[in-house]
Amino acid sequence: MIIQIYSMTSIADAVATAEAGADLIGVVVAEPGVVPEGIEAAAARGILAAGRPRARGVAFSLTDDRDEICAMVDAVRPDIVHIAARGIEPEDCAWIRQRVAPVRLLRAIAVRAGETITEADAHQAAADYLMLDSGAKGLPVLGASGETHDWSVSRTVVERSRIPVILAGGLSADNVAQAIAAVRPWGVDSFTHTDVAGQRGKKDPARVRAFIAAALRGFAAMIESP
């Protein structure tokens, strides 16, 4: 059972989040100004290094270019590369995964009616982890919408998947235990609702601690009720 927190933009936030108990800490690697929480590769590498050994580092790529993703991994040296571009196919994930090994590959999938289960099935041999997120309309990548999705679909994916599944999308200290009970995932992710209100990429330590505590309670209850 793991807890993943996005998105670090400073070493101080990374250290505090790792010390609060996060298992995975994430960074968004992008040119400055593309997204509010985007940071350059050199800064991302330093932030993830600061979180170790308490937490493993995840690097999120905005691109759908396989070579650019691999170059980012080489520069940042994360433990996990997070791919969310809609244009990336399962065969691309498999190619990237082989190229960047031993770095693991996390594939984000949008929860949409009639599509999610098929897409999750197609990635079983191409990724190390799946992440189920709320699709952001009109954007080429998934995530950071701050909205929940249909947890019954996510539960079906978890039940079918041979690889670990992280649940994301609008999770907060108020609903994460309920989400864990409904979906029974391997892990949960928070981004928007652990930020300082109105400041994407700036973590609120109190919100981070509250989310982690609630998630731990949810996982404990899940184990007690198989």
Sine and cosine of phi, psi and omega as CSV:
sin_phi,cos_phi,sin_psi,cos_psi,sin_omega,cos_omega
0.00,0.00,0.83,-0.56,-0.07,-1.00
-0.77,-0.64,0.39,-0.92,0.05,-1.00
-0.84,-0.55,0.82,-0.57,-0.02,-1.00
-0.91,-0.41,0.72,-0.69,0.00,-1.00
-0.82,-0.57,0.82,-0.57,0.17,-0.99
-0.94,-0.33,0.32,-0.95,-0.16,0.99
-0.80,-0.60,0.82,-0.58,-0.06,-1.00
-0.98,0.18,0.71,-0.70,0.12,-0.99
-0.83,-0.56,0.03,1.00,0.02,-1.00
-0.56,-0.83,0.44,-0.90,0.06,-1.00
-0.90,0.44,-0.62,0.79,-0.01,-1.00
-0.87,0.50,-0.71,0.71,0.03,-1.00
-0.90,0.44,-0.64,0.76,-0.02,-1.00
-0.90,0.44,-0.72,0.70,-0.01,-1.00
-0.90,0.43,-0.72,0.70,-0.01,-1.00
-0.89,0.45,-0.62,0.78,-0.01,-1.00
-0.94,0.34,-0.66,0.75,0.06,-1.00
-0.90,0.44,-0.68,0.73,0.00,-1.00
-0.92,0.40,-0.45,0.89,0.03,-1.00
-0.96,0.28,-0.25,0.97,0.08,-1.00
0.88,-0.47,0.12,0.99,0.06,-1.00
-0.92,0.40,0.66,-0.75,0.03,-1.00
-1.00,0.07,-0.56,0.83,0.01,-1.00
-0.78,-0.62,0.71,-0.71,0.12,-0.99
-0.86,-0.51,0.67,-0.74,-0.12,-0.99
-0.91,-0.42,0.49,-0.87,0.12,-0.99
-0.78,-0.62,0.52,-0.86,0.10,-0.99
-0.98,-0.22,0.89,-0.45,-0.06,-1.00
-0.99,-0.11,0.90,-0.43,-0.06,-1.00
-0.32,-0.95,0.32,-0.95,0.11,-0.99
-0.89,0.45,0.63,-0.77,0.00,-1.00
-0.81,0.59,0.70,-0.71,0.04,-1.00
1.00,-0.07,-0.26,0.97,0.00,-1.00
-0.93,0.37,-0.74,0.67,0.15,-0.99
-0.70,-0.71,0.44,-0.90,-0.10,-1.00
-0.85,0.52,-0.57,0.82,-0.07,-1.00
-1.00,-0.09,0.09,1.00,-0.02,-1.00
-0.94,0.35,0.69,-0.73,0.05,-1.00
-0.73,-0.69,0.39,-0.92,-0.01,-1.00
-0.97,0.26,0.29,-0.96,-0.13,-0.99
-0.86,0.51,-0.67,0.74,-0.05,-1.00
-0.89,0.46,-0.69,0.73,0.03,-1.00
-0.91,0.41,-0.64,0.76,0.01,-1.00
-0.88,0.47,-0.67,0.74,0.01,-1.00
-0.88,0.48,-0.69,0.72,0.01,-1.00
-0.91,0.41,-0.63,0.78,0.00,-1.00
-0.91,0.42,-0.72,0.69,-0.01,-1.00
-0.91,0.41,-0.61,0.79,0.04,-1.00
-0.88,0.47,-0.59,0.81,-0.02,-1.00
-0.93,0.38,-0.47,0.88,-0.01,-1.00
-0.98,0.20,-0.31,0.95,-0.01,-1.00
-0.99,0.15,0.47,-0.88,0.04,1.00
-1.00,-0.01,0.07,1.00,-0.05,-1.00
-0.90,0.44,-0.62,0.78,-0.06,-1.00
-0.72,-0.69,0.56,-0.83,0.13,-0.99
-0.99,0.13,0.43,-0.90,-0.08,-1.00
-0.97,-0.25,0.66,-0.75,0.01,-1.00
-0.86,-0.50,0.75,-0.66,0.02,-1.00
-0.91,-0.41,0.85,-0.53,-0.05,-1.00
-1.00,-0.06,0.79,-0.62,0.03,-1.00
-0.96,-0.29,0.71,-0.70,0.04,-1.00
-1.00,0.03,-0.25,0.97,-0.13,-0.99
-1.00,0.06,0.35,-0.94,0.13,-0.99
-0.93,-0.36,0.27,0.96,0.04,-1.00
-1.00,-0.07,0.86,-0.51,-0.09,-1.00
-0.88,0.48,-0.68,0.73,-0.03,-1.00
-0.92,0.38,-0.60,0.80,0.03,-1.00
-0.92,0.39,-0.62,0.78,0.05,-1.00
-0.88,0.48,-0.72,0.69,-0.01,-1.00
-0.91,0.42,-0.62,0.78,0.04,-1.00
-0.90,0.43,-0.62,0.78,0.06,-1.00
-0.89,0.46,-0.69,0.72,0.02,-1.00
-0.87,0.49,-0.69,0.72,0.02,-1.00
-0.87,0.49,-0.60,0.80,-0.05,-1.00
-0.98,0.20,-0.62,0.79,-0.12,-0.99
-1.00,-0.01,-0.54,0.84,-0.03,-1.00
0.85,0.52,0.83,0.56,0.07,-1.00
-0.98,0.19,0.16,-0.99,0.16,-0.99
-0.99,0.12,-0.47,0.88,-0.04,-1.00
-0.66,-0.75,0.67,-0.74,0.14,-0.99
-0.97,-0.25,0.74,-0.67,-0.08,-1.00
-0.96,-0.29,0.89,-0.46,-0.05,-1.00
-0.92,-0.39,0.80,-0.60,-0.06,-1.00
-0.75,-0.66,-0.04,1.00,-0.04,-1.00
-0.90,0.44,0.73,-0.69,-0.03,-1.00
-0.90,0.43,-0.46,0.89,-0.06,-1.00
-0.98,0.20,-0.10,0.99,0.00,-1.00
-0.99,0.11,0.83,-0.56,-0.01,-1.00
-1.00,-0.08,0.26,-0.97,0.03,-1.00
-0.81,0.58,-0.63,0.78,0.00,-1.00
-0.91,0.41,-0.52,0.85,0.09,-1.00
-0.92,0.40,-0.69,0.73,0.03,-1.00
-0.86,0.50,-0.69,0.73,0.00,-1.00
-0.88,0.47,-0.65,0.76,0.02,-1.00
-0.91,0.41,-0.73,0.68,0.00,-1.00
-0.89,0.46,-0.70,0.71,-0.03,-1.00
-0.85,0.53,-0.68,0.74,0.02,-1.00
-0.93,0.37,-0.62,0.78,-0.05,-1.00
-0.92,0.38,-0.61,0.79,-0.13,-0.99
-0.99,-0.13,-0.07,1.00,-0.01,-1.00
-0.77,0.64,0.65,-0.76,0.25,0.97
-1.00,0.04,0.11,0.99,0.12,-0.99
-0.87,0.49,0.71,-0.71,-0.01,-1.00
-1.00,0.06,0.34,-0.94,-0.05,-1.00
-0.89,-0.46,0.81,-0.59,0.06,-1.00
-0.94,-0.34,0.87,-0.50,-0.02,-1.00
-0.96,-0.28,0.86,-0.51,0.05,-1.00
-1.00,0.09,0.69,-0.72,0.01,-1.00
-0.78,-0.63,0.72,-0.69,0.04,-1.00
-0.98,0.20,0.63,-0.78,0.06,-1.00
-1.00,0.02,0.97,-0.24,0.00,-1.00
-0.77,-0.64,0.56,-0.83,-0.01,-1.00
-0.87,0.50,0.81,-0.59,0.12,-0.99
0.99,0.13,-0.05,1.00,-0.07,-1.00
-0.85,-0.53,-0.53,0.85,-0.21,-0.98
-0.89,0.46,-0.74,0.68,-0.08,-1.00
-0.90,0.44,-0.68,0.73,0.03,-1.00
-0.88,0.48,-0.69,0.73,-0.02,-1.00
-0.92,0.39,-0.66,0.75,0.03,-1.00
-0.89,0.45,-0.68,0.74,0.03,-1.00
-0.87,0.50,-0.62,0.78,-0.07,-1.00
-0.94,0.35,-0.35,0.94,-0.05,-1.00
-0.99,-0.15,0.10,1.00,-0.10,-0.99
-0.87,0.49,-0.58,0.81,-0.01,-1.00
-0.99,-0.17,0.05,1.00,-0.11,-0.99
-0.93,-0.36,-0.16,0.99,-0.07,-1.00
-0.67,-0.74,0.31,-0.95,0.09,-1.00
-1.00,-0.02,-0.51,0.86,0.00,-1.00
-0.61,-0.79,0.47,-0.88,0.18,-0.98
-0.93,-0.37,0.51,-0.86,0.14,-0.99
-0.79,-0.62,0.84,-0.55,0.00,-1.00
-1.00,-0.08,0.87,-0.50,-0.11,-0.99
-0.75,-0.66,0.23,-0.97,0.07,-1.00
-0.99,0.12,0.79,-0.61,-0.02,-1.00
-0.94,0.33,0.70,-0.71,0.06,-1.00
-1.00,-0.09,0.88,-0.47,-0.09,-1.00
-0.90,0.44,0.71,-0.71,0.10,-1.00
0.99,0.16,0.01,1.00,-0.01,-1.00
-0.95,-0.32,0.52,-0.85,-0.02,-1.00
-0.98,0.21,-0.14,0.99,0.01,-1.00
-0.79,-0.61,0.22,-0.98,-0.06,-1.00
-0.97,-0.22,0.42,-0.91,0.21,-0.98
0.96,-0.28,0.13,-0.99,0.07,-1.00
0.89,0.45,0.41,0.91,0.05,-1.00
-0.99,0.11,-0.38,0.92,-0.04,-1.00
0.97,0.26,0.19,0.98,-0.06,-1.00
-0.91,-0.42,0.54,-0.84,0.08,-1.00
-0.99,0.12,0.14,-0.99,0.04,-1.00
-0.70,-0.71,-0.20,-0.98,-0.05,-1.00
-0.97,0.23,0.97,-0.22,-0.06,-1.00
-0.93,0.38,-0.36,0.93,0.03,-1.00
-0.92,0.39,-0.57,0.82,0.08,-1.00
-0.92,0.39,-0.68,0.73,0.02,-1.00
-0.88,0.47,-0.65,0.76,0.02,-1.00
-0.87,0.49,-0.66,0.75,0.03,-1.00
-0.89,0.46,-0.67,0.74,0.04,-1.00
-0.88,0.48,-0.71,0.70,0.01,-1.00
-0.86,0.51,-0.68,0.73,-0.03,-1.00
-0.92,0.40,-0.50,0.86,-0.04,-1.00
-1.00,-0.01,-0.42,0.91,-0.20,-0.98
-0.96,0.27,0.65,-0.76,0.10,-1.00
-1.00,-0.02,-0.16,0.99,0.01,-1.00
-0.88,-0.48,0.40,-0.92,-0.07,-1.00
-0.88,0.48,0.56,-0.83,-0.03,-1.00
-0.85,-0.52,0.77,-0.64,0.10,-1.00
-0.97,-0.22,0.74,-0.67,0.05,-1.00
-1.00,-0.10,0.77,-0.64,0.03,-1.00
-0.73,-0.69,0.01,-1.00,0.09,-1.00
0.98,-0.20,1.00,-0.05,0.12,-0.99
0.94,0.34,0.34,0.94,-0.03,-1.00
-0.99,0.14,0.65,-0.76,0.00,-1.00
-0.61,-0.79,0.06,-1.00,0.06,-1.00
-0.87,0.49,-0.43,0.90,-0.05,-1.00
-0.98,0.21,-0.46,0.89,-0.11,-0.99
-0.83,-0.56,-0.06,1.00,-0.13,-0.99
-0.92,0.39,-0.61,0.79,0.02,-1.00
-0.90,0.44,-0.64,0.77,0.06,-1.00
-0.90,0.45,-0.66,0.76,0.02,-1.00
-0.90,0.44,-0.68,0.74,0.01,-1.00
-0.89,0.46,-0.68,0.73,0.02,-1.00
-0.89,0.45,-0.61,0.79,-0.05,-1.00
-0.97,0.23,-0.60,0.80,-0.15,-0.99
-0.97,-0.25,-0.55,0.83,-0.06,-1.00
0.84,0.54,0.80,0.60,-0.02,-1.00
-0.99,0.17,0.18,-0.98,0.13,-0.99
-0.96,0.27,-0.54,0.84,-0.03,-1.00
-0.48,-0.88,0.22,-0.98,0.07,-1.00
-0.76,-0.65,0.42,-0.91,-0.07,-1.00
-0.77,-0.64,0.62,-0.78,0.13,-0.99
-0.75,-0.67,0.66,-0.75,0.11,-0.99
-0.75,-0.66,-0.98,0.22,-0.15,-0.99
-0.84,0.55,-0.71,0.70,-0.15,-0.99
-1.00,0.09,0.09,1.00,0.19,-0.98
-0.91,-0.41,0.15,0.99,0.13,-0.99
-0.99,0.14,0.36,-0.93,0.26,-0.97
-0.87,0.49,0.72,-0.69,-0.05,-1.00
-0.80,0.60,0.84,-0.55,0.04,-1.00
0.99,0.16,0.10,1.00,-0.02,-1.00
-0.76,-0.65,0.99,0.12,-0.02,-1.00
-0.88,0.48,0.76,-0.65,0.01,-1.00
1.00,-0.03,-0.09,1.00,0.07,-1.00
-0.95,-0.33,0.92,-0.39,-0.12,-0.99
-0.98,0.17,0.60,-0.80,0.08,-1.00
-0.99,-0.14,0.94,-0.33,-0.09,-1.00
-0.83,0.56,-0.62,0.79,0.00,-1.00
-0.92,0.40,-0.66,0.75,0.04,-1.00
-0.92,0.40,-0.64,0.77,0.03,-1.00
-0.87,0.49,-0.76,0.65,-0.02,-1.00
-0.89,0.45,-0.64,0.77,0.00,-1.00
-0.91,0.41,-0.65,0.76,0.02,-1.00
-0.90,0.44,-0.72,0.69,-0.02,-1.00
-0.89,0.46,-0.69,0.72,0.01,-1.00
-0.88,0.47,-0.69,0.72,0.00,-1.00
-0.92,0.39,-0.62,0.78,0.02,-1.00
-0.91,0.41,-0.66,0.75,0.03,-1.00
-0.89,0.46,-0.63,0.77,0.06,-1.00
-0.90,0.44,-0.65,0.76,0.01,-1.00
-0.90,0.43,-0.67,0.74,0.03,-1.00
-0.92,0.39,-0.63,0.78,0.03,-1.00
-0.88,0.48,-0.68,0.73,0.02,-1.00
-0.91,0.41,-0.58,0.81,0.01,-1.00
-0.90,0.43,-0.66,0.75,0.00,-1.00
-0.92,0.40,-0.59,0.81,-0.02,-1.00
-0.96,0.28,-0.32,0.95,-0.04,-1.00
-0.82,-0.57,0.95,0.30,-0.06,-1.00
-0.91,0.42,0.00,0.00,0.00,0.00
